Amino acid sequence: MFSKLQKAEPAKSSSHWNFSPGKFQSLEVFRRKVPIIGSFVFLTLAAAAPAQDQGSASALQSVVHEWIALRDQISSEAREWDFQKQWHDTEIRLLESEKKHLEEDVRMLRGQMESRNAADAGLLAGIEKLTAQREAWRPLLDDAEEDIRSWQRLLKNRMEFPLPASPEPEDRLQRVFSIYAEIEKLQHRASTDKTVIELEGAGRRQMDVLYLGLGAAFAVAADGSAAAAGNWTETGWQWTRDDSLAEDVRRAVRICEGQETPAWVQLPLELQEAVP
């Protein structure tokens, strides 16, 4: 019966009716046309077919069911495609946003790296400069330590000369500054000590010595029988005996040691030219 209907009313080809999905502008247009096409086919078959037997009706019903199933399948796939498209569009937007953030992070990190490289370059330049200065200190330290050895021979009874903690320039420089600071203190204060002095006509004897800075000193024997005035020279103290100073020197020693109240004491001082 279906073959007779085809002869009586030949079905138009798919190319003539443009049933191919690729021929439509979009899947949505094709989806809207499917029900129209199915209805048209159904009406055509119904009009062309007179009363037929039960088998022909079943065949027609089967064809209609197939078209309905096809329409449902296409609709379902279209809905699935729309859902997938929305999901993928959302994913794309999220990825693009993440990409933008990552690009900003990369730019920030590159800026930080450039700044850090510049800072490191500055530190390296500073280290090289300090290293050069450190090496330049060595001959100056050698001269200063040689000068300190001469002071040590002259002042070993009046102050301590600590040994350097290490041969490093920093430790040597600290020691030099410390010793020069102590020498500077001695230059501006009075102090007393007991030392053995050799005097003309009195021989070697232990005497109480009053030091006035580093430029003048006076000595007196314990029994007051001898006294002397001292002048600083490059080789040490040069003593000149003057027994008339004994009483004044003894009083000055006692005041300096806190055994008497402070008072004016006249002692002869010889001005010396400062060594440049």
C-alpha positions in Angstrom: 0.0 0.0 0.0 2.8 2.4 0.9 4.5 1.6 -2.5 1.2 2.4 -4.3 1.0 5.7 -2.5 4.4 6.5 -3.6 3.4 5.9 -7.2 0.2 7.8 -7.0 1.8 10.7 -5.2 5.6 10.5 -5.6 7.4 11.9 -2.6 9.6 14.8 -3.3 13.3 14.3 -2.8 15.2 15.6 0.3 17.1 17.9 -2.0 13.9 19.4 -3.3 12.5 19.9 0.2 15.9 20.9 1.7 15.6 18.5 4.6 19.4 18.4 5.3 20.3 20.2 8.6 23.4 21.6 6.9 21.1 23.5 4.5 19.4 25.4 7.3 20.8 28.6 8.8 21.0 27.2 12.3 20.0 24.2 14.3 17.2 26.2 15.9 15.6 26.8 12.4 15.8 23.1 11.6 14.2 22.2 14.9 11.2 24.5 14.3 10.7 23.0 10.8 10.7 19.4 11.9 7.1 19.4 13.2 5.8 21.2 10.1 7.6 18.6 7.9 6.2 15.7 9.9 2.6 17.1 9.7 2.9 17.7 6.0 4.0 14.1 5.4 1.2 12.8 7.6 -1.5 14.8 5.8 -0.1 13.8 2.4 -0.2 10.1 3.2 -3.6 10.5 4.8 -5.1 12.3 1.7 -3.6 9.9 -0.8 -4.7 6.8 1.0 -8.3 5.6 0.7 -9.6 3.1 3.1 -6.9 0.4 3.4 -6.6 -2.7 5.4 -5.4 -2.9 8.9 -1.8 -3.7 7.9 -1.5 -0.5 5.8 -2.7 1.6 8.8 -0.1 0.0 11.0 2.6 0.8 8.5 1.4 4.4 8.4 1.3 4.6 12.1 4.8 3.2 12.3 6.1 5.9 9.9 4.4 8.6 12.0 5.9 7.3 15.2 9.3 7.3 13.6 9.0 10.9 12.6 7.8 11.8 16.1 10.7 9.9 17.6 13.1 11.7 15.2 11.6 15.1 16.2 11.9 14.3 19.9 15.5 13.2 19.4 16.4 16.3 17.5 14.7 18.5 20.1 16.6 16.6 22.9 19.9 17.0 21.1 19.2 20.7 20.5 18.5 21.2 24.2 21.6 19.3 25.1 23.6 21.3 22.6 22.3 24.6 24.0 23.1 23.4 27.6 26.6 22.3 26.6 27.2 25.6 24.7 26.2 27.6 27.8 28.4 25.5 30.0 31.4 25.9 27.6 30.8 29.6 27.3 30.9 29.9 31.0 34.0 27.9 31.2 35.6 30.0 28.5 34.8 33.2 30.4 36.2 31.8 33.6 39.4 30.7 31.9 39.8 34.1 30.2 39.3 35.8 33.6 41.9 33.4 35.1 44.2 34.1 32.3 43.9 37.8 32.8 44.7 37.4 36.5 47.6 35.2 35.8 49.0 37.7 33.3 48.7 40.4 35.9 50.5 38.2 38.4 53.2 37.5 35.9 53.7 41.2 35.2 53.8 42.0 38.9 56.4 39.2 39.5 58.5 40.4 36.6 58.5 43.9 38.0 59.4 42.5 41.5 62.2 40.4 39.9 63.5 43.4 38.0 63.5 45.5 41.2 65.2 42.7 43.1 67.8 42.3 40.4 68.5 46.0 40.6 68.7 45.8 44.4 71.1 42.8 44.1 73.2 44.7 41.7 73.4 47.6 44.1 74.3 45.3 46.9 77.0 43.7 44.8 78.4 47.1 43.9 78.4 48.0 47.6 80.2 44.8 48.6 82.8 45.4 45.9 83.3 49.0 47.2 83.6 47.8 50.8 86.0 45.1 49.8 88.2 47.6 48.0 88.1 49.9 51.1 88.9 47.0 53.3 92.0 46.2 51.3 93.0 49.9 51.4 92.9 49.8 55.2 95.6 47.2 55.5 98.6 49.5 54.9 97.0 52.2 57.2 96.5 49.6 59.9 100.1 48.4 59.6 101.3 52.0 60.2 98.9 52.5 63.1 99.9 49.3 64.8 103.6 50.2 64.4 102.8 53.5 66.1 100.9 51.7 68.8 104.0 49.5 69.5 106.1 52.6 70.2 103.4 53.9 72.6 103.2 50.5 74.2 106.9 50.7 75.1 106.4 54.1 76.8 103.0 53.6 78.4 103.0 49.9 79.3 102.9 50.9 83.0 100.0 53.3 82.6 97.5 51.4 80.4 96.7 48.0 78.9 97.4 47.2 75.3 95.0 44.3 74.3 96.0 41.9 71.6 94.0 41.8 68.4 91.1 39.3 68.5 91.9 38.2 65.0 94.0 39.2 61.9 90.9 40.5 60.2 91.0 44.2 59.3 87.8 44.9 61.3 89.2 43.5 64.5 92.5 45.2 64.0 90.8 48.5 63.4 88.7 48.2 66.5 91.8 47.5 68.6 93.6 50.6 67.1 90.6 52.8 67.9 90.3 51.5 71.4 94.0 52.0 72.2 94.1 55.5 70.7 91.0 56.4 72.8 92.8 55.3 75.9 95.8 57.3 75.0 93.6 60.3 74.4 92.2 60.0 77.9 95.7 59.9 79.3 96.4 63.1 77.5 93.7 65.0 79.3 94.0 63.7 82.9 96.4 63.5 85.8 97.4 60.1 87.1 100.0 58.6 89.5 102.2 55.6 89.4 105.2 54.0 91.1 108.2 53.4 88.9 112.0 53.0 89.1 113.8 56.1 88.0 117.6 56.6 87.6 118.6 60.1 88.8 122.0 61.7 88.6 123.6 61.5 92.1 120.8 59.4 93.5 121.1 56.2 91.4 118.1 54.0 90.6 115.3 54.1 93.1 111.5 53.6 93.2 109.7 56.9 93.2 106.1 58.2 93.2 105.3 59.8 89.8 102.6 62.3 89.0 101.8 62.4 85.3 100.1 65.5 83.8 98.8 64.2 80.5 101.5 62.9 78.2 103.7 66.0 78.2 104.9 66.4 81.8 105.6 64.4 84.9 107.1 64.9 88.3 108.7 62.3 90.6 109.4 62.3 94.3 111.2 59.8 96.5 109.2 58.1 99.3 111.3 59.8 102.0 111.2 63.2 100.1 115.0 63.2 99.7 114.9 63.5 96.0 112.6 64.9 93.3 112.7 65.3 89.5 110.8 66.8 86.6 110.2 64.8 83.5 109.8 65.7 79.8 108.3 63.4 77.2 110.6 62.5 74.3 110.5 60.0 71.5 112.5 57.6 73.5 110.6 58.0 76.8 110.7 60.2 79.8 113.8 62.3 80.4 114.2 63.2 84.1 116.0 66.2 85.5 116.7 66.1 89.2 115.3 69.1 91.3 115.0 68.3 95.0 113.3 71.6 95.7 110.2 70.2 94.1 109.9 67.4 96.6 107.3 69.0 98.9 105.0 70.3 96.1 105.2 67.1 94.2 104.3 65.0 97.3 101.3 67.2 98.0 100.1 67.0 94.3 100.5 63.2 94.4 98.4 63.0 97.6 95.7 65.3 96.1 95.6 63.2 92.9 95.2 60.0 94.9 92.4 61.6 97.0 94.4 61.7 100.2 94.0 65.5 100.5 91.4 68.0 99.5 91.9 69.6 96.1 94.0 72.8 96.2 96.3 74.8 93.9 99.8 73.5 93.6 102.5 75.3 91.7 104.7 73.1 89.5 107.0 74.2 86.7 105.8 73.2 83.3 107.8 73.4 80.1 105.8 74.1 77.0 106.7 71.9 74.1 106.0 72.2 70.4 103.3 69.9 69.1 104.7 67.3 66.7 102.8 67.6 63.3 
